[in-house]
Amino acid sequence: MVFWERSKGKSRLSAPPDPRKGRNAMSHDLEIEQLRAKTHCAAFLERSTPPWRLDRRESTKNCLKYRRGQGEILIVNHEGKGWWDPQSDAKGDIFGLVQRLEPSLNFGEVRKTLRCFVGVTPRFPAFERSQVGAASALGLSKRWERRRRLQPGSTVWRYLAGERALPRRVLERACAADAVREGPYGSAWFPHRDDHGAVTHIEIRGPDFKGSVKGGDKVLFRLPGGSAPPMRLVLAEAPIDALSAAAFDNVRDDTLYAATGGGMGPKTIEAIETIAALLARTPGAVFCSAADADRAGDRYAARHREIAAAAGVVFERLRPPVEDDDWNDMLRQREEAAK
């Protein structure tokens, strides 16, 4: 069979289309989808050079935290089909992961590499919370209970009300919610709690100290403005910033004020997603990101926006109006201007 092809008013003979080319393209696309579906990102990380190591303590069943070298961190999610970098905006599928770690490879070479990983399972066993982690959390709860509740006029109260400019109404609400206690040397202790209210981590802030109690896992610092469920989430980086945002709101009854403690690990992400899902069931609910006014804060806010969008919740960016400042900086400036 011959085909006529017209070009610039002239007719000429041409060969029929090769059906093998269409089959090759379909086969190519099918292989890509199979590689995506049957290759586990964690299996590739564990067999990279140098290999990545699972941080069991910071991992959950749905978010596996891997570390390598000095400060390299990647989170594997979506049952091994996806990954993201908590220190940047980078994320993707297995193809993006290989190209990130092996930037010299072209797409064909990446495909060839991944053929060796089809069906390969990660080396870690089925995820279980470690006994060490559970014991650590139990120890934190005991240490928390031993600390004195915040008292008006105490050294810690004066630090929070004076140097940090937190108003009495906010401190009283935090005290009533057991969201702050008095640590040694005039320091304030702020608890992270899981969805059941258990203390999982304690942040420490004082006139001369910034740190945390050893052990435990960051989840979320939480200050409920009123009765549950909330219609609004205000998510900051530090507990004092969350309290400062509450001060600007005069502590709204419909709001949950929360803080991540900086970077967001898998357990923090899961806690935020749980709250976002709760908000999604409430008409008019809003997810507000009160992260700092800097590049890191904007990255966190972008991640917050993604979580809100995935849950179908309206998102609002509460960015401090002064560059490189946080909401406590803004609160202190307001109090200074009022003098």
N, C-alpha and C positions, 0 to 999 in steps of 0.2 A: 504494500500500500504506500502511496506517495501523498504528500501534503503540499498544497499550494500556499505560498506565503507572499503577500503583497508588500512591496517596499518602494516608496517614492514613485508610485504609479506603475511599477513594473512587477510582473509576476515571475516567480522562480520556484523551482522544486526544492523541497526541504525534507529532511528525514523525519519520520514519525517520532513523537516524544518517547523517551526511554522509560518504561514503567518501573524499572529498577530504582530510578532516582527517587520516585515517590515513596517506594517501599523503604529505601534507605533512610529518608527523612523521618518517616513514621517510626522506624526502628530506633533511630537516634533519639527521638523525643521520648519513646517508651523507656529506653535505657536510663535517661535522665530521671524520669519519674521513679523508676525502680531503685535507683541509687539513693534518691531522697528518702524513699519509704523504708529501705532495708539497711541503711547505714546509720549507726548510732554515733552522735557527736562525741560522747564520752569515750567510746572505744577508740576513736581516732586520737583524741587528746592523750589517752593513756599510753599510746604507742608512738607518740611523736618523739623527736629528739631535740633537746632533752624532754623527758616525759612530764606530763602534768600529774599532780597528785590530788586526790579527792580530799577536801576538807570535810570530814564526816560531821564534825561538831557544828559547822555552819550550813550543812546541807539538810534538805528535806526530801521527801519522796518525789516531789514534783520539781524541785530546783536543786541541782547538784552543783556545788561550788568547787571549782578546780583552781589550784594555785601552781605557779611555776616561778622559780628565780626570785628576784627582788621585786615584789609587789605586783606581779602579773596575776590577774584574776579573770576567769571566765565562768559564766553561769550557763549550765546546760538545762534546757527546759523542753516543754512540749514532747515529753517521753523520748527525749534523745534526738528529736528532729530539728530542734532549734537551739540557739545560743545567743547570749548577749554579754557585753562588757560593761560592768557596773561603773567603770571609771571613764566611760565615753559614751557616745551615741551608737557605737558599732553593735550590730546584731545581724542575724541571718540564718541560713540553712547550712547544711553540710558543705555545699559548694563554696559558700562564702567563708566558712571556717577554714577550709584548706587554702583558699586564696589569701586569707589573712595571714596564716602561719607560713605559707610558702608562696610569697608574692611573685617569685620568678616563673611560676608555672602558668602556662596558658590553659584555656578551658579544656582542651583536648587532653592535656597532661593531667589535669585535675581529675577528669573522668577516668583515665587509666589508673591513677592512684587509688581512687575510691573502689574500683572493682575488687581490690584485695580486701576491702573491709565489709563487703556485703555479708550480712548475717553474723558478723563478729559481735559478741556481746562484751560489755564493759567488765573489767576484772572485779569490781566491787560486788559483794553479795547483795541480796535483797535488802533495801534500806530499812534499818531499825535505829531508833534513837538509842544512843549509847548510854550505858549505865553511868559512865562518868558524867555525862551531861545532866542526867537526872539527879545524881547526887549533888552536883554543883548547884543546880536550881534550888534544891532543898536547903542547902547551906545558905544561899542568898536570902531565902524567905526568913530563915531564923535570924540572920544578921539584920534584916530590915525590921523585924518585929522588936528587936532589942533597942533600936534607935528611938529617941524621944520625938513625939509629935511636935510640929512647929508651934511655938508659943509666942504670942504678941510681946514685943519688947525684948526678946532674946537676941543673942549675938547674930544668929542666923536670920532672924526676922529683920534686924536692922540692916544687915547686908543686902537682903533682897529688896527691902523697901527703900533703902538709901542709895547704895551704889547701883543697884539694878532698876530703881525707880518703879517697882511693881506696887500698885495701889493696894490698899487694905482689902477691898472687896475681892480682888483676885487671890490674894494670899489666904483669905478665909475660905474661899471656894476650894482652893488647892488642898488646904488642910482638911476640910470636910470630906474631900474625895480621897484622902490618904495618898495624894500625889506628890507630897514632899515631906521629908523628915529631917531632923537635925543630926548632922554628922559631927565628927570631932573637928576642933580648931576652927569653929565658925563656918563650916562648910554645909551646903545644902545637898541633900540626897534626893534624886529624882528616879523613880522606878520605871522600868519598862515592864509591861504586863502582856501576857498572852490573851487569847480570846476568852479564857476562863477566869481571868483576873489574877493569875499567879504571877509573882515577881520573877522575872527571868534575867534581869540585868539592872544595875544601878549606876547612874551617872552622877558624878560629883562636881559641884562648882563652888568655889569659895574665893575670898579676896586674893589668895595667893596660890590657888591650886585649881587645875582642870584635869579631870581624869575619870576613872570608873573603878568600882569594886571588882577585884579579880574574879574571873569565872562568870558563867552565865552566858546568855545569848541575847543580843539586841532583838527586840520585836517592835514595840511602840510605847512611848510615853503617852499617857492619855489623861486628859482633863475633861470630863463631861460637863457641859454648860448647864444641863438640866436633865429632864427625864429622857429615857431612851424610848424609841430609837431616834437618833438625830436626823434633822433634815439637811444638815450642812456639816461638812468636814473641813477644818482648817489645818493643813499639814505643814509644819515647819521642820527645820533641821534640828535645833536644840530645844530642850524643854523650856528654857528661859525665853526663847523666841516664841514658843507656843503660848506661854503665859502672857507675854507682851502683846501678842495678837489679841488675846482675850481682853486685855486692858483697853485696847483701842475699840473693841466691840462692847465694852462694859459687860462682858461675860454674857453672851446671848444664850438664852435657855435652849434654843434649838440647835446648838452647835457642839460638836465634839472637837476639842483642840488637841492635836497630837503632834508628836515629834519623832523623827527617825533616829536621832543621834548621829546625823551625818550620812555616811554611805548606807545604801540599802542592800542588805543581804537577803537571801531567799526567804527567811522567816518574816522579815519586815515586809517584803513584797507580798507574801501570802496574806499577812494581816491587813494590809492596805486593800488588797483585792476583796477580802471578806467584807470590809466596811463599804467598799464601793458597790458590791452586790446588794448589800442592805439598803444603801441609798437609792439604788435603781428601783427598788420596790416602793419608794416614797415619792409621790408626785411633787414636783418643784424642788427636789433635792439638788444640792450643788456641792461639787468637789473643788475646794480652794487650795491652791498651792502657795504657801507663804515662805518658800525657800529664799535664801539670801539673794541679794542683788549683785551677783557675780557670775562668772562663767560656770563654776561648779553648781551654783544654785539654779542657773538656767537649765543645766543638764538634768538635774533632779526634777525640775518643773516639767521638762519635756517628758520624762518618764511618768510623772504623775498624770499628765495629759493623756498618755497612751492607756494607762490603767482606767481612767475615767471613761475614755472613748470605748474601750472594750466592754465596760459595764453598761454603757448607754446613759451615762450621767453627765449633766452639764458641768463644764469645767470653767474655772476662773483663776487667773494668775494674780495673786496678791503680792506683787513685787515691791519691796521697799523703794521709795522714790529717790533715794540717794544711792549712787553707784558704790558698790563694795560694802554696803551697810546691811545689817540685819534688822529685824523688828525691835529688838531690844535697844539697838543704837537709836532708832527712831523714837522710841519711848523716852529714852534719857534726854534726847534733844528736845522733845516736847516739854518735858518737865523743867529743863534748864531755861527754856524760853519763857515759861510761865512765871519764873521767879522775878 
